[in-house]
Amino acid sequence: MTYREPLESDMSLELAISAHSGTSHSPDIRGKQEVASYIASVREFYEALIAVADTDEKRAFAAEATEKYRVRYLKANNEVLASRSRVMSAMITGPARFPTDRNAKRMNAYEKRARAFYDWSEKAHRYALADIRKIGAPVAPADPNAKTGSEAVEVNGIQIVKNYDLDRVQILFGGKPDQATIAALKGSAWNWSPRNSAWQRKLTPAAFNAAVRIVTPVAA
């Protein structure tokens, strides 16, 4: 695969302008800035990878990873823009009969989606750089005494799994945990794995102990 340059036509300028129509006196300018930001972000992603791509395999990876990032960026950013388009400002629309409470809820929803988008973008950059550096690196010999498979324990009705094959501690709630638990997970470096339907961290004794601490108050 070869690198595909991002284009202005990739993004909907109409959506980008609409996203700022209720909060800016110059939504057309802000919309064009959104498109420019998309192009700059994709180029920055690729340039960071190609800077360390010293083999054909790494260069191919850089192009493929950038294309995946570009497609995901457009989808996620469109959702952010759509959420922002529902937000208004009394300075723009006028203070008469301004829906303050409803607008506050919309603003909170937009900010939450925007933070998730920016967090994803930062992680995508970081993970891609880590992955490209692994290409061609010598593989450490496997430890013949290393454990394989998995071991599971149940704490307060929730499974905690030591997955030796994936080198991960996994927490299986059997459903979506409450917001307080999700906040505790994210604050302790746990990541949600859609593929494994589990919250997980690198397999260490500290991670296992952290899992026990997190799930203990869930059933309390």
Rosetta blueprint (number, residue, H / E / L):
1 M L
2 T L
3 Y L
4 R L
5 E L
6 P L
7 L L
8 E H
9 S H
10 D H
11 M L
12 S L
13 L H
14 E H
15 L H
16 A H
17 I H
18 S H
19 A L
20 H L
21 S L
22 G L
23 T L
24 S L
25 H L
26 S L
27 P H
28 D H
29 I H
30 R H
31 G H
32 K H
33 Q H
34 E H
35 V H
36 A H
37 S H
38 Y H
39 I H
40 A H
41 S H
42 V H
43 R H
44 E H
45 F H
46 Y H
47 E H
48 A H
49 L H
50 I H
51 A L
52 V L
53 A L
54 D L
55 T L
56 D H
57 E H
58 K H
59 R H
60 A H
61 F H
62 A H
63 A H
64 E H
65 A H
66 T H
67 E H
68 K H
69 Y H
70 R H
71 V H
72 R H
73 Y H
74 L H
75 K H
76 A H
77 N H
78 N H
79 E H
80 V H
81 L H
82 A H
83 S H
84 R H
85 S L
86 R L
87 V L
88 M L
89 S L
90 A H
91 M H
92 I H
93 T H
94 G L
95 P L
96 A L
97 R L
98 F L
99 P L
100 T H
101 D H
102 R H
103 N H
104 A H
105 K H
106 R H
107 M H
108 N H
109 A H
110 Y H
111 E H
112 K H
113 R H
114 A H
115 R H
116 A H
117 F H
118 Y H
119 D H
120 W H
121 S H
122 E H
123 K H
124 A H
125 H H
126 R H
127 Y H
128 A H
129 L H
130 A H
131 D H
132 I H
133 R H
134 K H
135 I L
136 G L
137 A L
138 P L
139 V L
140 A L
141 P L
142 A L
143 D L
144 P L
145 N L
146 A L
147 K L
148 T L
149 G L
150 S E
151 E E
152 A E
153 V E
154 E E
155 V E
156 N L
157 G L
158 I E
159 Q E
160 I E
161 V E
162 K E
163 N E
164 Y L
165 D L
166 L L
167 D L
168 R E
169 V E
170 Q E
171 I E
172 L E
173 F L
174 G L
175 G L
176 K L
177 P L
178 D L
179 Q H
180 A H
181 T H
182 I H
183 A H
184 A H
185 L H
186 K H
187 G H
188 S L
189 A L
190 W L
191 N E
192 W E
193 S E
194 P L
195 R L
196 N L
197 S L
198 A E
199 W E
200 Q E
201 R E
202 K E
203 L L
204 T L
205 P H
206 A H
207 A H
208 F H
209 N H
210 A H
211 A H
212 V H
213 R H
214 I H
215 V H
216 T H
217 P H
218 V H
219 A H
220 A L
